[in-house]
Amino acid sequence: MARPHDWLIIGAGPQGRFIGSALAAADPSLSITLVDPEAPMQAWRRRAAATGMTFLRSSNAHHLGRHRRSLHDFIAAGGYDRRHTLGYYRRPSLALFNALAEAELACLEHIRQQAEQLTRDGKRWQVQLADGQRLAACHVVLASGPGAVYRPPGLAACEHVFDREFKLGKPKQPTIVVGGGITGAQLALRARDEGHRVAWLTRRAPEPADFDSEPRYAGPLGMRPFLAAGVNERTALLAAARRPGTLPPDIHSQITAALAAGDIDWIQATPVAYRRSELHLADGRVLDAPRVILATGFAAEPAPSSLLGQALEATGGQTDGYGHALIDSDLQLASGLHVTGRPASLQLGPMAGNIKGARWAGERLAALARAEGDTKKPA
Ligand SMILES: Cc1cc2nc3c(=O)[nH]c(=O)nc-3n(C[C@H](O)[C@H](O)[C@H](O)COP(=O)(O)OP(=O)(O)OC[C@H]3O[C@@H](n4cnc5c(N)ncnc54)[C@H](O)[C@@H]3O)c2cc1C
């Protein structure tokens, strides 16, 4: 039987690739393999393109370069001008962010397959791929991204901006974009710019906030007390720290200007059902709606059929009821089985699913790999 992989990383998105690079830098002798049917970072690029985003929401400190100063140095060396950074926090353009990632992330072995099953085999993990291959690994990292898109109750028939096959297409019929967060606002602006007649449906008035969670959680000011709190207190801390449904200042001003100018209609309501091209609202109104696009994010809890769902079932692991897995400080659900992204929030804080979370996951797992390497060295 083939030698087991030291580290098998399921998912070649920003998280999986950064973690793989951090492990390779920690110990170049490790065998590290990415498993993903998609090309590296493809899901990230597809979602960014669907929304029409041109700048990251996070600051210039959040990137996938090797070192803290990587983005700064890359800007200077690559001749990127001011058009590639935005506002007080110098948010990087998507083009700049992606270029740095491609320049600095390690090229690792990549098996272009879907991982379908995860089982324990003695001290190792077995991963079964869609083509029937079975891979054995000492460590498996679940970096499989945010999971299933979220369709609110009654709206199962609507398309979602993060559906894999989503296309905005040419302007035809009037379109309602549902979702008051950054994705909904960006999509409404993109559709307007591409000539669509758009209405933006939100539950609340647009609310500005620089970031999608409190910035103190990007450092010890937030993370020290968070980690000092009991695990059962952290769910409430996460909820208090996150700012869902808010807009950074540039998007807030663009969308409010478009609403004021009448370029985009605004409907403040809660949709409850969509049938026969009609959108039913909680207040009893019924809107003619030939096309409804949801920009309502992702389901928090993992689907039972997902790898994380299977892993929870197989290990008797649990979440806190909000999609955050109960894991140890090495991000392990069980020995050698590591969870990253938003499900790792109880260890990595509210930014676990963000670029910052990828860096932290990479640092923690690299520290573990170094410690394991040290124990194997002759005394
Ligand atoms: C539009 C948008 C903008 C964002 N902007 C920011 C920002 O500005 N700053 C920030 O910090 N964060 C941002 N985020 C949040 C986060 O950084 C991104 O969602 C990022 O892509 C998450 O990376 P990931 O690797 O966890 O997930 P993904 O990019 O989804 O990658 C996961 C990969 O896993 C693969 N996969 C899934 N299941 C399997 C399986 N069973 N077998 C094999 N492979 C599998 C998928 O094919 C995918 O390629 C944004 C998110 C979105 C959607």
The ligand as an SDF file (V2000), in Angstrom:
LIG
                    3D

 53 58  0  0  0  0  0  0  0  0999 V2000
  -17.8950   37.3660   -2.1940 C   0  0  0  0  0  0  0  0  0  0  0  0
  -17.0310   37.1550   -0.9910 C   0  0  0  0  0  0  0  0  0  0  0  0
  -16.1260   38.1250   -0.6010 C   0  0  0  0  0  0  0  0  0  0  0  0
  -15.3240   37.9290    0.5190 C   0  0  0  0  0  0  0  0  0  0  0  0
  -14.4590   38.9150    0.8700 N   0  0  0  0  0  0  0  0  0  0  0  0
  -13.6540   38.7260    1.9280 C   0  0  0  0  0  0  0  0  0  0  0  0
  -12.7280   39.7510    2.3030 C   0  0  0  0  0  0  0  0  0  0  0  0
  -12.6680   40.8010    1.7350 O   0  0  0  0  0  0  0  0  0  0  0  0
  -11.8950   39.4830    3.3540 N   0  0  0  0  0  0  0  0  0  0  0  0
  -11.9350   38.3110    4.0320 C   0  0  0  0  0  0  0  0  0  0  0  0
  -11.1430   38.1370    4.9540 O   0  0  0  0  0  0  0  0  0  0  0  0
  -12.8180   37.3450    3.7130 N   0  0  0  0  0  0  0  0  0  0  0  0
  -13.6800   37.5210    2.6780 C   0  0  0  0  0  0  0  0  0  0  0  0
  -14.5750   36.5390    2.3480 N   0  0  0  0  0  0  0  0  0  0  0  0
  -14.6680   35.3330    3.1880 C   0  0  0  0  0  0  0  0  0  0  0  0
  -13.6260   34.2440    2.8500 C   0  0  0  0  0  0  0  0  0  0  0  0
  -12.3350   34.7640    2.8940 O   0  0  0  0  0  0  0  0  0  0  0  0
  -13.8850   33.5890    1.5170 C   0  0  0  0  0  0  0  0  0  0  0  0
  -15.1660   33.0100    1.5070 O   0  0  0  0  0  0  0  0  0  0  0  0
  -12.8550   32.4980    1.1770 C   0  0  0  0  0  0  0  0  0  0  0  0
  -13.0640   32.0510   -0.1440 O   0  0  0  0  0  0  0  0  0  0  0  0
  -12.9580   31.2940    2.0790 C   0  0  0  0  0  0  0  0  0  0  0  0
  -11.9620   30.4010    1.7120 O   0  0  0  0  0  0  0  0  0  0  0  0
  -12.1360   28.8450    1.8920 P   0  0  0  0  0  0  0  0  0  0  0  0
  -10.8880   28.2310    1.4030 O   0  0  0  0  0  0  0  0  0  0  0  0
  -12.6020   28.5600    3.2660 O   0  0  0  0  0  0  0  0  0  0  0  0
  -13.3920   28.4590    0.9640 O   0  0  0  0  0  0  0  0  0  0  0  0
  -13.5660   28.3180   -0.6150 P   0  0  0  0  0  0  0  0  0  0  0  0
  -13.0080   29.4610   -1.3230 O   0  0  0  0  0  0  0  0  0  0  0  0
  -15.0170   27.9930   -0.8100 O   0  0  0  0  0  0  0  0  0  0  0  0
  -12.7200   27.0120   -0.9790 O   0  0  0  0  0  0  0  0  0  0  0  0
  -13.1260   25.7400   -0.5320 C   0  0  0  0  0  0  0  0  0  0  0  0
  -12.7560   24.7260   -1.5670 C   0  0  0  0  0  0  0  0  0  0  0  0
  -13.0930   23.4350   -1.0570 O   0  0  0  0  0  0  0  0  0  0  0  0
  -13.5460   22.6310   -2.1090 C   0  0  0  0  0  0  0  0  0  0  0  0
  -14.3470   21.5380   -1.5900 N   0  0  0  0  0  0  0  0  0  0  0  0
  -15.5210   21.6030   -0.9190 C   0  0  0  0  0  0  0  0  0  0  0  0
  -15.9480   20.3680   -0.6100 N   0  0  0  0  0  0  0  0  0  0  0  0
  -15.0110   19.5090   -1.0870 C   0  0  0  0  0  0  0  0  0  0  0  0
  -14.8960   18.0950   -1.0870 C   0  0  0  0  0  0  0  0  0  0  0  0
  -15.8110   17.3030   -0.5230 N   0  0  0  0  0  0  0  0  0  0  0  0
  -13.8110   17.5480   -1.6840 N   0  0  0  0  0  0  0  0  0  0  0  0
  -12.8600   18.3190   -2.2560 C   0  0  0  0  0  0  0  0  0  0  0  0
  -12.9260   19.6610   -2.2780 N   0  0  0  0  0  0  0  0  0  0  0  0
  -13.9940   20.2380   -1.7010 C   0  0  0  0  0  0  0  0  0  0  0  0
  -14.3320   23.5840   -3.0000 C   0  0  0  0  0  0  0  0  0  0  0  0
  -14.3970   23.1010   -4.3360 O   0  0  0  0  0  0  0  0  0  0  0  0
  -13.5190   24.8730   -2.8820 C   0  0  0  0  0  0  0  0  0  0  0  0
  -12.5980   24.9910   -3.9470 O   0  0  0  0  0  0  0  0  0  0  0  0
  -15.4180   36.7290    1.2540 C   0  0  0  0  0  0  0  0  0  0  0  0
  -16.3400   35.7610    0.8620 C   0  0  0  0  0  0  0  0  0  0  0  0
  -17.1400   35.9640   -0.2550 C   0  0  0  0  0  0  0  0  0  0  0  0
  -18.1380   34.8940   -0.6310 C   0  0  0  0  0  0  0  0  0  0  0  0
  1  2  1  0
  2  3  1  0
  2 52  2  0
  3  4  2  0
  4  5  1  0
  4 50  1  0
  5  6  2  0
  6  7  1  0
  6 13  1  0
  7  8  2  0
  7  9  1  0
  9 10  1  0
 10 11  2  0
 10 12  1  0
 12 13  2  0
 13 14  1  0
 14 15  1  0
 14 50  1  0
 15 16  1  0
 16 17  1  0
 16 18  1  0
 18 19  1  0
 18 20  1  0
 20 21  1  0
 20 22  1  0
 22 23  1  0
 23 24  1  0
 24 25  2  0
 24 26  1  0
 24 27  1  0
 27 28  1  0
 28 29  2  0
 28 30  1  0
 28 31  1  0
 31 32  1  0
 32 33  1  0
 33 34  1  0
 33 48  1  0
 34 35  1  0
 35 36  1  0
 35 46  1  0
 36 37  1  0
 36 45  1  0
 37 38  2  0
 38 39  1  0
 39 40  1  0
 39 45  2  0
 40 41  1  0
 40 42  2  0
 42 43  1  0
 43 44  2  0
 44 45  1  0
 46 47  1  0
 46 48  1  0
 48 49  1  0
 50 51  2  0
 51 52  1  0
 52 53  1  0
M  END
$$$$
